[in-house]
Amino acid sequence: MLHDELRENWAFQEIWQEGYQQGWREGMRLALLAIVGTRFPELLSQVKALMERERDVLTLERLVITLLLTQDVEVAAQSLSNDIRVSS
């Protein structure tokens, strides 16, 4: 079947994996914007500046989790600052 042949093709697998990673990265970026926009709107410009650069999906995921768990805007700001320093 054509579907099985495509799935076994190395070029198809690489293209699919790249698309999957791009989708996951974009999902994490949208999640960050939604979380910060809702919970810490005063940090929105800082998050947008952070996301202008290409970001590792695991870093974005870590930030999403951190920002979901924290209640304090100062802790959230510190988490963002730490990420900017680490990734620069």
N, C-alpha and C positions, 0 to 999 in steps of 0.2 A: 504494500500500500504506500502511496506517495507520502502520507503523513509520517510513517515510520522511517522511510528513507531520508526525509528532511531532518528528522530528529537525530539521526545517526551521522549526519553530515557535519564535519568539524566547523565549516564556515558558518552554517546556520546556528550551531551551538554558541559560537563566539558572538555573533550578532545578537542572539537572544539574551545572552548573559550581560552584554553591554547595555541593552535596552532595559533589562531588569534592574541593573544597578542605577541607571539614570532615573528610573521611575522611583526607586526606593529613596534616592538622594532628594529628589523633588518632593516626595511625600514628607520627608523629615524637615525640609525647609519650610513647607507649608504648615506643618505642625508647630514648628518654632514660632512662626509669625502668629499663628492663632493663639498659642499659649501666652506669649508675651503681650500680644495685643489685648487679651482678655484679663490677664492677671497682673501684668507689669507694664502698662502702656507707656510709662515714662522711660522704659528701656528699648522701645521699638526702634529708634534710630540707631542704637548701638548694635542691635541684632541685625538690622538691614546692612550696616557697614560690615559686620562680621561675615555675612553671607555673600557679599560681593565677590569674594575670592572663591575659588574652587575649594570645596570642603570635603573632607573624608567622611563617608557615611557613618562610620562608627563614632566619630567626634560629634556629628549632628545628633545621633541617637543618644549619646551620653548627655548632651545638653538638654534634649527633650526630657529625659528622665529626671535630671537634676532640677529643671525648672518646674516640672510637675510636682516634685516632692517638697520643694522649698516653699515656705510661707512668707519669707522676709525678702523685701525688695533689695536690701543691701547684700544679702547672700546671693541672690540672683545676679546682681550686678558684678559681684566678685567672681562668680562662676564664669560669666561672660568675659571679664577682664583676664582671668587666668587662661581661658582658651585662646584669646587673642595673643597673649604673650607666648604661649606654647607653640602656636602655629606660625608665628612670624619668623 
